[in-house]
Each structure stands twice: as C-alpha cells, then as structure tokens.
Amino acid sequence: MKASMHQAKTSLSRLVEHALAGEEVILTRGKSRIPVARIIPIQPQAVTLALRERPIGLYAAEMGSGPDWVEPMSEEELAVWENPSLLSDLATTEPATSPSDNRE
C-alpha cells in the first residue's frame, strides 16, 4: 500500500494498522510520489523475550537464603519499634564506647 505524506498525517493510525496486519506501507513525497519511508511493525527483541521467559528464582542457589530483615524482630527490637523513645533510654543505660577504645 502506498500513501502520501498528507495521507499519513491525516490517517496514521489506519496506516499503522495495515502494517501490523502484515501489509507493506510505503510513504511517498511530492507530486511524483517518490518513496521515502516504510512503516513496518517492530519485532520483539530477543532480550525482551528472554526477560519474559526467565523463571522465578533462577539464581536462588547463588544468592543464598536472603537477608535477615525478613526474620521476625526480637521482643526488644519490637518494643523500640513501637516506642522509639525507648531507644534514647537504652543509649543512656549502656556504656558508651569511643573509636579510641577499639584501638589494637
């Protein structure tokens, strides 16, 4: 199918539908209708297909069991989570260590 640039401007959706249906759509320019472009459907990329077909858990063995943040909190952590003011209370009762105390 051939279409002029003017036809393409006014009915691009229809021309794209023809291309998707498998028909070759050639755009022409000027009174002599010189072919200048072709509308063709985009083929799926191999990379896109590979991503769609990748199974869940493909690298589970290499990744390990997962982070510990998925484990339940201890009672102490849960108490601090529910009442953040307890964190300041804990800081005052525990002995403070400075970086100079950890020298070897």
C-alpha positions in Angstrom: 0.0 0.0 0.0 1.3 3.5 -0.8 0.3 6.7 1.0 1.3 10.3 0.5 2.7 12.3 3.4 -0.6 14.2 3.6 -2.5 10.9 3.9 -0.1 9.8 6.6 -0.7 13.0 8.6 -4.4 12.5 8.5 -4.7 8.7 8.9 -1.5 7.4 10.6 -3.5 5.1 12.8 -5.1 3.4 9.9 -1.7 3.0 8.1 -0.1 1.5 11.2 -3.0 -1.0 11.5 -2.3 -2.0 7.9 1.4 -2.5 8.7 0.6 -4.5 11.8 -1.7 -6.8 9.7 1.4 -7.6 7.5 0.8 -5.2 4.7 3.8 -3.2 3.4 3.1 0.6 3.8 5.2 2.9 1.7 5.1 6.7 2.4 5.7 8.9 -0.7 6.5 12.6 -1.1 5.7 15.2 -3.7 3.7 15.1 -7.0 5.9 12.4 -8.4 5.2 10.3 -5.3 8.8 9.3 -4.6 9.0 6.6 -2.0 10.7 8.0 1.1 9.8 5.8 4.1 8.3 2.5 5.0 6.1 1.7 8.0 6.8 -1.7 9.5 5.9 -3.3 12.8 8.6 -3.7 15.4 9.7 -7.3 16.1 10.1 -8.3 19.7 13.8 -8.2 20.7 15.5 -11.4 21.8 16.4 -9.7 25.1 12.8 -8.8 25.8 11.7 -12.4 25.2 14.5 -13.7 27.4 13.3 -11.5 30.3 9.7 -12.6 29.8 10.7 -16.3 29.9 13.1 -16.0 32.8 11.9 -18.4 35.6 11.4 -17.0 39.1 14.2 -18.0 41.5 16.7 -18.6 38.7 19.7 -17.6 40.8 18.3 -18.6 44.2 21.2 -21.0 44.9 23.8 -18.4 44.2 22.0 -15.7 46.2 21.7 -17.6 49.5 18.8 -17.6 51.9 18.2 -13.9 51.9 18.6 -11.0 54.3 17.9 -11.3 57.9 15.4 -8.4 57.8 12.8 -10.9 56.7 13.0 -12.7 60.0 10.7 -11.6 62.9 12.0 -9.0 65.3 13.2 -9.8 68.8 11.0 -8.6 71.7 13.5 -5.8 72.4 13.6 -4.6 68.8 9.8 -4.7 68.6 9.5 -2.6 71.8 11.8 0.0 70.3 10.0 -0.1 67.0 6.6 0.5 68.7 8.1 3.2 71.1 11.1 4.9 69.6 11.7 6.9 72.9 13.0 3.7 74.4 16.0 4.0 72.1 17.2 7.1 74.0 16.6 5.3 77.3 18.8 2.4 76.1 21.5 4.7 74.9 21.8 6.3 78.4 22.0 3.0 80.3 24.6 1.3 78.1 28.3 2.3 78.4 29.4 4.5 75.6 32.5 3.4 73.6 34.6 5.7 71.6 36.6 4.9 68.5 39.8 5.3 70.5 38.7 2.4 72.8 38.8 0.0 69.9 42.5 0.5 69.0 44.7 -2.5 68.9 
